[in-house]
Amino acid sequence: MPTDHWPVYSPFAKEHFNRGKAEGLAEARAEGRARGRARAILIVLASRGFEVPEDVRARVGECTDLEQLDVWLRRVAVATSIDDVFLNG
């Protein structure tokens, strides 16, 4: 029997156990979307021939703000330099 499964009998326990699972799943999905966008940014930078410094790679990889990542992703599509992507946020 899996160790993460246990019987939840009371209505209170059922509500809070399921809420925790849902919140954890939502958080994991958001982290996955952020990692995917960060990876896309780095792939586009590399395929456009930009030399990606380690500090930029770290900045992109550590970012969890989906809106910021979307801004960078849109910018990287038309940028003529790394500064065009990351200057002013």
ChimeraX commands (.cxc) that place a marker at each C-alpha (Angstrom):
marker #1 position 0.00,0.00,0.00 radius 0.5
marker #1 position 1.43,3.46,-0.89 radius 0.5
marker #1 position 2.66,5.46,2.08 radius 0.5
marker #1 position 0.98,8.69,0.90 radius 0.5
marker #1 position -2.51,7.14,1.15 radius 0.5
marker #1 position -4.30,7.01,4.44 radius 0.5
marker #1 position -7.96,6.73,5.25 radius 0.5
marker #1 position -9.62,10.09,5.81 radius 0.5
marker #1 position -12.77,9.57,7.82 radius 0.5
marker #1 position -14.02,12.86,9.21 radius 0.5
marker #1 position -15.57,15.54,6.99 radius 0.5
marker #1 position -13.04,18.03,8.39 radius 0.5
marker #1 position -10.10,15.77,7.50 radius 0.5
marker #1 position -11.51,15.03,4.04 radius 0.5
marker #1 position -11.96,18.73,3.29 radius 0.5
marker #1 position -8.49,19.74,4.43 radius 0.5
marker #1 position -6.68,16.74,2.98 radius 0.5
marker #1 position -8.23,17.36,-0.45 radius 0.5
marker #1 position -7.61,21.10,-0.25 radius 0.5
marker #1 position -3.94,20.50,0.44 radius 0.5
marker #1 position -3.68,18.16,-2.54 radius 0.5
marker #1 position -5.39,20.67,-4.84 radius 0.5
marker #1 position -3.21,23.55,-3.68 radius 0.5
marker #1 position -0.07,21.46,-4.08 radius 0.5
marker #1 position -1.13,20.41,-7.56 radius 0.5
marker #1 position -1.85,24.01,-8.59 radius 0.5
marker #1 position 1.54,25.11,-7.25 radius 0.5
marker #1 position 3.30,22.30,-9.10 radius 0.5
marker #1 position 1.53,23.25,-12.33 radius 0.5
marker #1 position 2.53,26.90,-11.97 radius 0.5
marker #1 position 6.14,25.89,-11.33 radius 0.5
marker #1 position 6.05,23.67,-14.40 radius 0.5
marker #1 position 4.69,26.50,-16.57 radius 0.5
marker #1 position 7.42,28.83,-15.27 radius 0.5
marker #1 position 10.14,26.26,-16.01 radius 0.5
marker #1 position 8.72,25.73,-19.49 radius 0.5
marker #1 position 8.68,29.44,-20.28 radius 0.5
marker #1 position 12.19,29.90,-18.89 radius 0.5
marker #1 position 13.42,27.04,-21.04 radius 0.5
marker #1 position 11.70,28.52,-24.10 radius 0.5
marker #1 position 13.39,31.88,-23.50 radius 0.5
marker #1 position 16.82,30.25,-23.27 radius 0.5
marker #1 position 16.18,28.12,-26.36 radius 0.5
marker #1 position 15.10,31.14,-28.42 radius 0.5
marker #1 position 18.08,33.17,-27.21 radius 0.5
marker #1 position 20.45,30.39,-28.21 radius 0.5
marker #1 position 18.78,29.74,-31.56 radius 0.5
marker #1 position 18.92,33.42,-32.39 radius 0.5
marker #1 position 22.68,33.26,-31.83 radius 0.5
marker #1 position 22.85,35.23,-28.59 radius 0.5
marker #1 position 25.63,34.41,-26.16 radius 0.5
marker #1 position 23.76,33.81,-22.88 radius 0.5
marker #1 position 25.82,34.84,-19.84 radius 0.5
marker #1 position 25.49,32.70,-16.73 radius 0.5
marker #1 position 23.87,35.53,-14.73 radius 0.5
marker #1 position 21.13,35.86,-17.39 radius 0.5
marker #1 position 20.66,32.09,-17.45 radius 0.5
marker #1 position 20.29,32.11,-13.64 radius 0.5
marker #1 position 17.92,35.11,-13.67 radius 0.5
marker #1 position 15.63,33.42,-16.18 radius 0.5
marker #1 position 15.81,30.03,-14.46 radius 0.5
marker #1 position 15.00,31.45,-11.02 radius 0.5
marker #1 position 12.05,33.56,-12.19 radius 0.5
marker #1 position 8.65,32.20,-11.18 radius 0.5
marker #1 position 6.59,35.21,-12.27 radius 0.5
marker #1 position 4.66,33.98,-15.32 radius 0.5
marker #1 position 3.82,37.50,-16.47 radius 0.5
marker #1 position 7.49,38.54,-16.40 radius 0.5
marker #1 position 8.50,35.39,-18.24 radius 0.5
marker #1 position 5.86,36.14,-20.90 radius 0.5
marker #1 position 7.26,39.68,-21.31 radius 0.5
marker #1 position 10.76,38.29,-21.81 radius 0.5
marker #1 position 9.51,35.63,-24.21 radius 0.5
marker #1 position 7.77,38.23,-26.39 radius 0.5
marker #1 position 10.85,40.45,-26.32 radius 0.5
marker #1 position 13.29,37.68,-27.19 radius 0.5
marker #1 position 11.39,37.03,-30.42 radius 0.5
marker #1 position 12.29,40.49,-31.78 radius 0.5
marker #1 position 15.38,41.47,-29.76 radius 0.5
marker #1 position 18.58,42.59,-31.41 radius 0.5
marker #1 position 20.57,42.16,-28.17 radius 0.5
marker #1 position 20.29,40.57,-24.74 radius 0.5
marker #1 position 19.73,44.05,-23.30 radius 0.5
marker #1 position 16.59,44.41,-25.44 radius 0.5
marker #1 position 15.11,41.46,-23.57 radius 0.5
marker #1 position 16.11,42.18,-19.98 radius 0.5
marker #1 position 16.55,45.94,-19.75 radius 0.5
marker #1 position 13.79,47.52,-17.64 radius 0.5
marker #1 position 12.56,44.20,-16.31 radius 0.5
marker link #1:1,2 radius 0.2
marker link #1:2,3 radius 0.2
marker link #1:3,4 radius 0.2
marker link #1:4,5 radius 0.2
marker link #1:5,6 radius 0.2
marker link #1:6,7 radius 0.2
marker link #1:7,8 radius 0.2
marker link #1:8,9 radius 0.2
marker link #1:9,10 radius 0.2
marker link #1:10,11 radius 0.2
marker link #1:11,12 radius 0.2
marker link #1:12,13 radius 0.2
marker link #1:13,14 radius 0.2
marker link #1:14,15 radius 0.2
marker link #1:15,16 radius 0.2
marker link #1:16,17 radius 0.2
marker link #1:17,18 radius 0.2
marker link #1:18,19 radius 0.2
marker link #1:19,20 radius 0.2
marker link #1:20,21 radius 0.2
marker link #1:21,22 radius 0.2
marker link #1:22,23 radius 0.2
marker link #1:23,24 radius 0.2
marker link #1:24,25 radius 0.2
marker link #1:25,26 radius 0.2
marker link #1:26,27 radius 0.2
marker link #1:27,28 radius 0.2
marker link #1:28,29 radius 0.2
marker link #1:29,30 radius 0.2
marker link #1:30,31 radius 0.2
marker link #1:31,32 radius 0.2
marker link #1:32,33 radius 0.2
marker link #1:33,34 radius 0.2
marker link #1:34,35 radius 0.2
marker link #1:35,36 radius 0.2
marker link #1:36,37 radius 0.2
marker link #1:37,38 radius 0.2
marker link #1:38,39 radius 0.2
marker link #1:39,40 radius 0.2
marker link #1:40,41 radius 0.2
marker link #1:41,42 radius 0.2
marker link #1:42,43 radius 0.2
marker link #1:43,44 radius 0.2
marker link #1:44,45 radius 0.2
marker link #1:45,46 radius 0.2
marker link #1:46,47 radius 0.2
marker link #1:47,48 radius 0.2
marker link #1:48,49 radius 0.2
marker link #1:49,50 radius 0.2
marker link #1:50,51 radius 0.2
marker link #1:51,52 radius 0.2
marker link #1:52,53 radius 0.2
marker link #1:53,54 radius 0.2
marker link #1:54,55 radius 0.2
marker link #1:55,56 radius 0.2
marker link #1:56,57 radius 0.2
marker link #1:57,58 radius 0.2
marker link #1:58,59 radius 0.2
marker link #1:59,60 radius 0.2
marker link #1:60,61 radius 0.2
marker link #1:61,62 radius 0.2
marker link #1:62,63 radius 0.2
marker link #1:63,64 radius 0.2
marker link #1:64,65 radius 0.2
marker link #1:65,66 radius 0.2
marker link #1:66,67 radius 0.2
marker link #1:67,68 radius 0.2
marker link #1:68,69 radius 0.2
marker link #1:69,70 radius 0.2
marker link #1:70,71 radius 0.2
marker link #1:71,72 radius 0.2
marker link #1:72,73 radius 0.2
marker link #1:73,74 radius 0.2
marker link #1:74,75 radius 0.2
marker link #1:75,76 radius 0.2
marker link #1:76,77 radius 0.2
marker link #1:77,78 radius 0.2
marker link #1:78,79 radius 0.2
marker link #1:79,80 radius 0.2
marker link #1:80,81 radius 0.2
marker link #1:81,82 radius 0.2
marker link #1:82,83 radius 0.2
marker link #1:83,84 radius 0.2
marker link #1:84,85 radius 0.2
marker link #1:85,86 radius 0.2
marker link #1:86,87 radius 0.2
marker link #1:87,88 radius 0.2
marker link #1:88,89 radius 0.2
view
